[in-house]
């Protein structure tokens, strides 16, 4: 991790246990499910190595139109997901 990140971000925000690396994302996704309006969008900046796991977690929570996006270096770093709008 770059020194400028380590110098300015709290370690609690940067590091999680290896047993549950998605813990904060799961809590935010659950919050979004109950607080976003139908059709609302959720965006995350993610660890480049957790893209597959993030897509699966959001799929399991029944988000729709999940998009894993790359940064300018071609690394999986962003994810977008939609709350169901109730239209079949």
C-alpha positions as CSV (number, residue, x, y, z in Angstrom):
1,X,0.0,0.0,0.0
2,X,1.3,3.5,-0.8
3,X,2.8,5.5,2.0
4,X,0.5,8.4,1.3
5,X,-2.6,6.2,1.9
6,X,-1.1,4.7,5.1
7,X,-0.3,8.2,6.4
8,X,-3.7,9.7,5.9
9,X,-6.2,6.9,6.3
10,X,-7.1,5.2,9.6
11,X,-5.9,1.5,9.8
12,X,-9.4,0.5,10.8
13,X,-10.6,1.7,7.4
14,X,-7.8,0.0,5.5
15,X,-7.4,-3.4,7.1
16,X,-9.8,-6.2,7.9
17,X,-9.3,-9.8,9.0
18,X,-8.5,-12.4,6.3
19,X,-11.4,-14.5,7.4
20,X,-14.0,-11.9,6.3
21,X,-12.5,-9.3,3.9
22,X,-15.9,-8.2,2.7
23,X,-17.3,-7.3,6.1
24,X,-17.6,-3.6,5.5
25,X,-19.0,-4.0,2.0
26,X,-21.6,-6.5,3.3
27,X,-22.8,-4.0,5.9
28,X,-23.0,-1.2,3.4
29,X,-24.9,-3.4,0.9
30,X,-27.4,-4.4,3.6
31,X,-27.8,-0.7,4.5
32,X,-28.4,0.2,0.8
33,X,-31.0,-2.6,0.5
34,X,-33.1,-1.1,3.2
35,X,-32.4,2.6,2.6
36,X,-32.1,3.2,-1.2
37,X,-35.1,3.8,-3.3
38,X,-36.2,1.2,-5.8
39,X,-33.9,1.5,-8.8
40,X,-31.2,3.2,-6.6
41,X,-27.5,2.6,-7.4
42,X,-24.7,1.5,-5.1
43,X,-21.1,2.2,-6.0
44,X,-18.0,0.8,-4.4
45,X,-14.2,1.3,-4.8
46,X,-12.9,-2.2,-4.1
47,X,-9.7,-4.1,-3.6
48,X,-8.6,-5.2,-7.1
49,X,-8.3,-8.8,-5.9
50,X,-11.9,-9.1,-4.6
51,X,-13.9,-8.4,-7.7
52,X,-15.2,-11.9,-8.2
53,X,-16.2,-12.1,-4.5
54,X,-17.9,-8.7,-4.6
55,X,-20.0,-9.6,-7.6
56,X,-21.0,-12.9,-5.9
57,X,-21.9,-11.1,-2.6
58,X,-24.0,-8.5,-4.4
59,X,-25.7,-11.3,-6.5
60,X,-26.5,-13.2,-3.3
61,X,-28.1,-10.0,-1.9
62,X,-30.2,-9.8,-5.1
63,X,-28.7,-6.6,-6.5
64,X,-29.2,-6.2,-10.2
65,X,-27.1,-5.0,-13.2
66,X,-23.9,-5.5,-11.3
67,X,-20.9,-4.1,-13.2
68,X,-17.3,-4.6,-12.3
69,X,-15.3,-1.8,-13.8
70,X,-11.6,-1.3,-14.3
71,X,-9.4,1.7,-13.4
72,X,-7.0,3.4,-15.8
73,X,-4.4,0.7,-15.2
74,X,-6.9,-2.0,-16.1
75,X,-7.4,-3.3,-12.5
76,X,-10.8,-4.2,-11.2
77,X,-11.4,-1.4,-8.8
78,X,-15.0,-0.2,-9.0
79,X,-18.3,-1.9,-8.8
80,X,-21.8,-0.7,-9.5
81,X,-25.0,-2.4,-8.6
82,X,-28.7,-1.5,-8.7
83,X,-31.5,-2.1,-6.2
84,X,-34.4,-3.9,-7.9
85,X,-37.0,-1.5,-9.2
86,X,-39.7,-4.1,-8.9
87,X,-40.3,-4.3,-12.6
88,X,-40.4,-7.9,-13.9
